[in-house]
Amino acid sequence: MTDLQYAKQIVRALHEALDTCRGIDLARELAARTGPAYLWRGYHPFGELHGAETVAARFWLPLHDALRHMRRREDIFFAGTNRLAGDDGVWVVSMGHLMGLFDAPWLGLRPTGKLTFLRYASFDRVADGIVTDTAMFFDLPHMMAQAGQPAFAAQTGAHLVQPGPAGHDGRLLDPQPPAEGDATMDLIARMIADLGQWRSGLPLEDELARTWAPDMLWWGPEGIGATYTIARYAAQHARPFRSSFADRSSTSHVARVAEGLFGGFFGWPNFTARPTGGFMGMPGTGRSGEFRVIDIYRRNGDRLAENWVFIDLLHFWAGQGVDLLARVTDGAAPSVQGQAPAPMP
């Protein structure tokens, strides 16, 4: 089994290369630090990409061209052994923002010449000294909103350039007591057993209080937004979400890991559900859709205190026959930016 600290070193070196290299050097560094069977799972419109050359050409190089002077501002970093049966691989988790000057088009979005943040979370699987798999979700709709080409008309919560943990202690560069990670994962598992199936039999607020702190912070994605306290989370997300769907599947994940007070998971997809109408102001379609989600948590004592959530809403709506990215970039959605500004230093 790969040592957690060694796995962290491998991923930190990969991130340094991705953040600083350009052109053929970036593709070469990515290839050297991954394997020939490298699998990259990304937010819509990327999906599954195979091989370092494809990942560099399709994602990293165009993003570097668009976000000039791009820098990673990392808020959370930890590692853990996959807690799912049948896979004891080591995954390293990173979360924060990719920040730069939006100076060139990306995915059809018009540049603003302004400071822009792309909120991201990544899971990297390390084996035999290389990264074999990556799941990288990012809040593309939030970047669309910053560019004045919003994907969604309204949301129930607030959306911000979201901060890291309240204690500014999310980058676990040093080893953590294993018992702390075990306690975090046990709490996350209990939460999944309640909220992940929607059939605890309790009133919603009472169900939430079993595993969440009363002053919980739920950092949701653009289109839903962030909310604060159990009562407001129930009112502004959990209750509207549950009432808008039927036939939710059981929860399935690719990886669940925890270290210290932090833990998380991702699925491909996490679950499916059929929209009956109302979610994000959209009518029901009667068509079951996939939810691809990364969740990252901070534990405080015996309760979950913060949750950073990445939901591939563009993928979900594309599966419902609504390509929001194409609609915005084709000019069918409102824009407030006008022409792109002249390049600046």
N, C-alpha and C positions, 0 to 999 in steps of 0.2 A: 504494500500500500504506500502511496506517495505521502511523504511527510508534509504536513500543512504549511510549515514555514518555507520549505523548499518550493512547494506549489505557488506560494505567494511571490517568491522571488522570480519564478518563471513568468508569471502574469504581469508583474510590475515591469519586467524587462520588455515584454511584448507591448505593453501600453506605452512605454517610453518610445519604442520604435514607431508605433502608430501615430504618436503625437508629434514626433519631430522629423521623421523621414518624409520624403516627397518622391513622386515619380517612380522610376524603376527601383530606387533604393527601398521604397516602402514595400513594393511587391516582393522584392528579394528578402527583406527582413521578415515579412509575414510568412513567406514560404519556409524560411529557415527555422521558424519558431512554431510551425504547425506541421502536420503530416500530410502525405499525399491524399489521404481520405478525409481531410478536414471538412467538417460540416458546420456551416454558419446559418443560424436561424434568425431572421430579422423581421422587423416591423414592415407592414405593408408600405410600399408595393414590392418589397424585396423577397420575402418568404425564405425558402431554403436555397442557399448557394453552396456550391461544392468546389473546394480547392482555393488555395491562397490567391492565385492569379485572378480568378473570377471575383472573389471578395474585394480585392484591392481595386480592380477595374470598375466594378459596379457600385461599390459603396464608398470606400475610404478616399480614393483619389478625387472623385467628384465633390465629396464633402469638403475636403481640404481646399479645393479650388473655390468653393462657394463661401466658406467661412475663413476669410483671410486671417492669418495669425492665430489659428485655432489653438486653444489651450483646454486641457482637462482640469476641471475643478471638482475634485473627488471629495465626497462627504462620507461615504461608507465603503469599507473594504474589509472583507473577512473570508475565511475558508472553512470548509467542512467536508466530511465524508458523507456521501449520499445516504440518507436514512431509508431509502426505499428498498424493499426486498429485491434481490437479484442484481443489484448494482451498487458496489461499494467504492465507486470512483470518487476522486477528490475534485471538488468544484471550488473555484475562487469567485467571489461576488464583488462587484464594484458598482457604485452608484454615485451620480452627481450630475454635472452639466458639462457639455462641450460648448465652449464659448468662443466667439470670434466676430469679425466684422463681415456682415452679410453683403459681400461685394460682387457676387456672380450668381446667376440663376442656379437653382437646384431643384430637380424634380418638377420643373415648370413653374416654381415659385419665383416671383420677381425680387431681386435684391433691393435692400433698403439703404445700404451703406452705413447701417447702424449696428451697434452692439446687439448680438442676438445669442440666446441661450437655447441649446437643444438638450433637454433633460433626458438622461439615459440610465439604464441599468443593464449589466451584463453578467452572465454566468459563463465561466471558462472551465472546461474540464481538462485536467492535467494528468498525463500518463506518460511514463518513460521519458521524462524531461521535455515534453512538448505539449502544446495545447491541441487537443484532438477535436473538441467541439466548442462552439460558442453560441449562446443565445443572447442577442443584443436587441433589446426593445428600447424605443425612444419615443418621446411625446411629439411626434411630427405635427399633430393638430395645434399644439401650443406654438410651435415655430411658424405654422401657417398664420395663426392669429397675430403674432408679432410682425409678420410681413404684410398685414392688412388684407389677407386672403383667408378669412376664417372658414373652417369646415362646418361649424355648427352655429346655429342662430342664438342659442341660449343654453344655460346650464343651471343645475339646482344648487351647486356649491360655488365657492370662489376659486379662481385659479390665479396662481402667483408664480414667480420664479422661486421654486420651493426650496426652503432651507433644509439642511441636514439635521441630525439629531439635536435635541434640546441641550444636551450636555457637551456637544461638539467633540464627542468621544467615539465616533463611528469608524475610524480608520484603525483597525486592529493589526498593527504591524508586528506586535510582539505576541508570544504564545498566551493563550487564555486557559483558565482552569477548565478541564473537560466537563466537570459537573455543571458549570454555568451554561455551557452549550447544550447539555442534556436537558436542563431545566427549561431553556428557551424552546427547544424542539418539542418537548412534552406539552408545553402550553400552546404552541402553534397547532399541534395535532389535536388537542382538545377543542380549540377554536374551529378547526376544519370540521370536526365531527358535529359541531353545533351549526355553524353558519354555512358550512359547505354543502349541507344537504337540505336545509330549509324545512326540517321536520323535527325540531326538538320538542315541540308541543308546548313551549313557553311563549308568553307575550314577548315581542321582539326586544324591548328594552331589557327585560329580565334575562333573555337569552344572551344578549350582548354583555351584560354585567357579569356573567360567569367567567369570562376570560379577558374583558377589556377594562381599563381604568376609566373612572367616571369622566376624567378630563382628556380622554383619548384624542389624538390628532390623526385624521385620515387624509392623507395627501393624494387625492384622486387626480386622474388625468384631465386634460382639456376636454370639454364636452360634458363632464360631470362636475369636476372641481373638488376643492378641499373643504373639509368640514371639521368641526371641533365640538367635543363632548358627545357622550352616548346619545343624548336626546336629539341633538341636531344631526348626528350621523344617521340616526333612524329616520328622521323626518326628511332629510335632504338627499339621502341616497338609498339606504337599505330598504326602506318601505316602498318608495316609488319603484325601485328596481325589481323587487319581488312581485309587486302587483302587476308588472308589465310583462311577465314571462310565465309560460307554462312548460311542463314536460322537461324540467331541468334534469340533466344527466348526473350521474355520480361524478365526483371530483377525481381527476387523474393528473399526475405530475410526472415530469421527466426527472427532476431532481428536487430534493428537500435537504437543505443544509443549515447548520447553525454553529456559531462560535461565540462564546461569551454571551453578551446580552442581545446579540443580533442573529437573525435567522431569516430564511426566505425560501421561496420555491418558484418554479415556472412549469408551465404545461404547454403542450403542443397538440391539441388544445387542452385547457384546463377542464372545460365542460362545454356542453351544448345546451341550448334552450330555445324555445320557440316564442318570438315576440307576439304578444296579443294586442299591443297598442299602448302608446303613452311614453315609452322609454325615449328620452331625449326629444320629445315632441313629435315622434314619428308614428305613423299608423302601423298596426299589426300586419304581418305578411302571411302568417300561417306557416312560414318556412323555418325549420330549425337552423340555428347558426352557431358558429364556433366562437368561443371566447379564449383567446390566447392572452395569458396574464403572467406578469412577474409581480410578486408581492414580497416586500422586504419589511421586517418588523424590528422594533426595539422593545425589549422587555424591561419592565420596572417592577422588581419584586415578583409577585405572583400574578401580574396582569400585563397585558400588552398595552403599551403607552403610545406608540406611534406606528403608522403603517404607510409606506410609500407604495403606490399602486400604478402599474403600467398595464393598460388594456389596449390591445390593438383594435381600436374601434373602427379604423378604416378597413381592416380586414373583415370585421363583423358585418359592416354595412355593405361592403362589396359582395359578400355572400348573400345579402338580401337584394342584390340587384341595383345598389346605389353606390356608384363610384364617386365618392366625395372629392378625392384628390383630382380626378379628371374633370369633374364639374367645375371646381374652383379654377384650375389652370386653363380651362377652355373659356373662361370669362363669364360663366353663368352665375357665379356668386359675386356679391358686392366686394369692392376693393376701395381702400382709402389712400393707397400709396401713390398712384399715378406713375409717372415715368421713373425709372431707376436713376439715382443721382450719379453725377460724374465721379470717377474713381478718386479716392483720397489717399494720402500717405498711410 
